[in-house]
Amino acid sequence: MHLSLLTRPQGANRALIEGGAAASGLRFDVVEEPVLVKGFRRMVRDLEFDVAEMALTTYLTAKEHGVAFTALPIFLVRDFHHGAAQVLRKNSSRPVADLAGRRIGVNRGYTVTTGVWGRAALAEAGLDLDSVTWVCSGDEHVPAYVPPKNVLRAPHGATLQEMLLAGEIDAVVGAGITHPEVVSQIANPDEAATDVLRQRGVFPINHLVVVRDELLAQHPELASTLFADFAEAKRRYVERLRSGPGDSRQDQILARVMKITGSDPLPYGVEKNRGTLEELIDNAMSQHIVRTRPAIEDLFADGTLELQG
């Protein structure tokens, strides 16, 4: 079977893309999309691929609005997001709660997963999210989604960095600005994130894998076969991490998580990730991204709920 696959080469899937891990015999025609999020949009709007890497909150939103794909519990990308919120250096000493009633920029759409985790960190630090006017630099992948009334679009042609430096917004979330006058709102953000990991076992998930429902219906064994192939590629990556991480942020963060937990930092499967998934759903509900709380068991393909990898 040949399957079109939207993804990008990274540690957890590199062995699968470059060959050698797909013992099942599946053949993947990997789609080259330089800006991966544009591929997410193509999948959400046109079901353009058989299998696709997908942002977690985009998936929740798409699922609620009836898009015909379903996730596998393969969590390709995770990260710490306490540093997602940035402010001008001169304002960095004010309490997070003082951002109430202000304007905060959001990179791309309101449902972007980094933005959800970043806003969650602000809420935990004392910010009333509903009091903020959120100014998004782009639109939503899921066109049927209607953001809350306190979510606006940035003026055409304006960048979040320009708006922040000009004082037109008071902070940004998920913009990843590199500028000498822009710093993290939360001090020592990765330390704050590791505290959450130690206290609650939550390591934020960014991306998972989805498959077109038509294919899953035609080939009932496909979900478990794909899971096994992706899990084998990830196992090889984690083994390399044990011998010493690379230079990428993802490598460094995963190595840090492995040191803290003493276990695989990228576990696949529902049960080992239930706490993190529930927390993400909590945030999606409180941030008015999904209207009806989904059961975790309804989010993943038949035959995958008991799988571990």
N, C-alpha and C positions, 0 to 999 in steps of 0.2 A: 504494500500500500504506500502510495506517495501522498504526503500531506504538506500543504503550505504552512509554514511556521513563521509567525511574526515574533521576533525576539532580537536581542543584541548579544554578541559574545560577551560573557562575563564568567566569573569563576565558577558559579554553580552549574552552568550549562555548557561550558566550553567543550568538554569532552564529548557531549552529545552532538554539538554543531560540527566539530572537527572530525567526528567519526570515531568508532571504537566502543562507544557506550551503548548503542542501540542493539543490544543482543536480540531483541524481539524481531528484528528484520524490517521494522518500519523505516521508510526513507523520507527524509525531510528536505523540502525545498525551502531554504531559509530566505525570507524576504528582507532585502536591504532597505531599511528606512532610517536615514541619518538622524532624524528627530523622532525618537520612539513614540512620543506622545501623539504625533500625527498618525502613527499606525493605530494607536488606541482608538482614535476618532474614526478611522476607516473601518475598524472592526465593529465598533458600536453602531455606526450609522449604516453600514452596507454589508456586514458579515463577510468581509472580503477575504478572510483567511480561514483555514480549517482549524488551526490551533494558534493561540495568541497569548503572549505575555500581556497582562492587563493590570492597571492600577486597582487596588483593592476597593477604594471608595467609588471609583468609576463603575466597577462591577456591581456593587450594591445598588447604586443608582440605576444602572441599566437593567438589572434584574427586576427592580420594582416597577420599571416602566415597560416590561415585557420583551426585552431584547432576547432573541433566541439563541443564547449560549449559556453554558453552565461551567462552573469552576471545578477544577481538580485541586485537592489540598497540597499543592506544590507552591511553596512560598519562596520565590527566586530572590527577592530583594528585601532587605530589612535595614533599618538605620535608626540612629538616635535623632530626635527632632526638637530637643529643647533649645537648640541654637537657631531654629527656623525663624524666630521673631527677632528682628533687628530694629535698632533705633539710632538716632544721632548720638554720638559720644557724649555730647553735652547734656543729654537727657537720660543717660543710662543709670544714674543713681536714683531716679524716682521709682517708687513702688510700682509693680505691675498693675495694681488696682487703679492707679492714676490714669491709665489709658481708657478708663470708662468714659463714654460719651465722645470719644475722639474718632478720627478717621484712620483706618489701618489698611494698607495695601495688601492684596493677595495676588501671588503669582498665578497667572492664567485664570482658571475658573474657581468658583467657590468650593466645588466638590473635589478638588485636587487633594490626593491623600496626604501629601506633606503638609498642606494647609490645615487639614483636619487634625493631624497629630500636633502640629505647632500651636493651633488654637487651644487644643486640649491642655497643653502645658501651661499656656497663659491662664486658662480657667482654673487649673489646679493651684496656680500662684496667686489667685484672688481676683481675676478679671471677670466682670459680668459681660459675657460675650454678646448678649442681646442688646447691650447698651451701645455697642460699637457700630459705626458705619463702615462696612467692609467694601473696599474699592478694588475691583478685580481688573487685571490687565488683559483678560481674554474672556471668551465665552465658554459654555459648557460642552463637553463631549456628547452628553445625552440631551438632545434638543427638546425633549418633552419635559425636562426638569425645570421647575420654576423656583428661583431662589427666593429667600425671604425678602421682605420689603426693605430691610436695612442693608441689602447688598446692591451695589451700584457698579457700573462699568466706568473705568478710567477714561478720560478724554482721548479721542483718537490721536494716535501719534505720541502720546505721553508715555514715559517709562516710569516705573516705580522708583528707580533711583533718582531720577530728576525730580519727581514729586516730593520724595523724602527730603532731599537736600534743599529744596525750595520752601519746605515747611507746609506744603499743601496736604500732606498726610503726616501722621505722627509716628508711624511704625510701618514695617512690612512683615509679611509672613511668607516664607518659601522663596524669596527672591534671590537669596544667595549673593548679596551685594558684597563686592570687594572694594572697599574705599576706606581711607584712613580715618574718616570721620563717622563711619558706620560700624556699630558693634552689636553684639548679642544683647537683647533685653534681659535675658536670664544669665546671671553670672555663672561661669564654669559650667556651661550647658551639658557637656558630656558627662561630667561628674553627677549632675542632677539626674540625667537619664539613667546612669548606672545605679543610682540610689533607688529609682523606681524598679529597675530590674531586680535588685536584691530584695526589695520589700514586697513586690507584688508579682514578680516573675514575668513582667510585661516587657517584651522586646518588639517594638513596632514593626509591623508588616507593611511593606509598600506594594509589592507586586505578587500576583499569583498567575495561574495559567487557566485559560478558558478554552472550551471546544464547542463548535457549532452543535446545537441540539440535534439537527438532522443526522449528523455523523454518529452521535452517541446512540441514536435510535436505530440506525442501520447496523451498527457494529457494537453490540453490548459489551464486548471484551476490550474495547478500545481504551476506555478510561483507565482500567487497571494496567494495561500494557504501557500506556504513556507514563503513568505514575512510576512504574518500575524503571523505565528508561531514564527519566529525569532523576530519579533517586540514585541510580548508579552513577550518573555523571556528577551529582552533588557529593556523593561519598568520596569520589576521587579528589574532588576539590578540598573537602574538609581534611582529608589525609595530608594533602600538601600544606594546608594551614598549620597542621600540628608540627610540621618540621620547620615552620617559620613563615610568617605572613609576608605578602608582597608590599608594595608601596602604596597601593590604592587605599582610599578611605574605607571602602567596603572590606578589604582584607584586614585592615587595622582594627575596625570596629568588631568584626567577627572574631578575630583573635582575642580581643579584649573580653568579649562575651564568653568565649570558650574558657578563658582563664577564670572568670568569675563563677561560671556555672559548673565547670568541669565536664561539660558534655557538648554534643553537637550543637553549634550555634544556629544551624539552619534546619531544624527538624521539619520533616514533611509529615502530613497526616493531621487529622482533625483534633484528636484528644490532646496531643502535646502542645497544641496551639489554641486550645479553647479559651483560656483566660485572655490572651491577647486579642483574639477575635471578638469576644464579648465586649472587651473594653472599646475596641474600634466601633462596634455597633452602638454601644452606649453614646459615644461621641457623635456618631452620625445622627442619632436620634436627637440628642440635645442641641445639635447645631442645625437642625431642621433640614437635613439632607435626605433622610428616608422618613416617611410618614408612618409606616407600619413596621414594627420590629420583626425582622425575619428570624426564623429559627435556624440555627447553624446547620442543622441536618438538611434543611431545604436548599442550602446554598451550594451543595457539592453533589457531584454526579453519583448516580446509583452505583453501588459496588466499591466506593472509595472511602466510606466512613470509617471502616476498620483498618485501612491500610496505614502503615508506618514506614518511613524511610529516612 
